[in-house]
Amino acid sequence: MPNNEAIVYGRSDCTDTAQARETLESRDVPYRWVDLDVHPELRAEAVAVNGGSTKVPTVVLPGGTVFVEPTAEQIIEALSQA
């Protein structure tokens, strides 16, 4: 993963996932979108990244900070500290 790129693991029908993606987009943070319904083979990757949780979204921010089901405020705060 490029150091300036985030990853969002989630599902296209999940409102929390949509919120996380919108938050990153509104801050011009490049990210890789991993739709786990389309790419179920990447579920193990998401679970490994977030310590075993199957909840979505899992957001990996540039620099490696990982959030599970983050609020927009959590993402914004972490980005401002990076």
N, C-alpha and C positions, 0 to 999 in steps of 0.2 A: 504494500500500500504506500503510495506517495505520502510524504510527511504532511502535506497540506490537504490531503483528502480524507473525508470522513467515510464511514460505511454505515448504512442503515439496513438492518435485517428486519423484515416485517412482512405484512400481508397487505395487499392492495385494498382490501375491504375494512381495514383497521383504522379508525379515526385517530388513534394515538400515533400510529405510523405516519399518517398524512400530516398531522401537526408537527412531528419531528422533521419531516422533509421540508415542510413550508418554512419552519424556523431556520433551517440551514440555508435554504434558497434565499430567504429574505436578508440573510447576512452574507450572501455571495460565497458561501463555503462549498467548494466542490465536494461531491460525495458519490459513492457507488451505491446504487439501489439494488438490494437483493430481495426480490419477492420470493418468499419461501413457499408460496403456493405454486409458483412457476418453476422454482428450482429447489425441490424438496431435498435433493442431494446435498445442499449446503446447510441444512438444519444442524448437522453435527458441528459444522464450523461455527455457527452462531452460538450453540450451546457451549462449545469449548471457550469461546471468547468471553462469555458472560458468567462463567463459573457454574454452569449446569442448569441454568434457568431456561425454560421453554417459552417464557413470556416474550411478547413483542410489543413495541419495537425494542430491539437492542441497537444502540447507537454507539459507534466507536468514533470518537472525535480525533482530529489531527493531534498527534502526540500520544495517542493511546488510551485516553480516558474512556472508560466504558460505562454506559448508563443502560439500565433496563427500565422501560416504561418512563422515560424522563418527561418532566414538564418542559414547556418552552423556556421558562425561567431558569431551570437547571442548565439547559443547553447554553443559553445566552450568558449566564454567569461563568460557566466553564470556558467558553470561547473568549470572554473578556479577560480571563486570567492566563490564557495561553500566550 
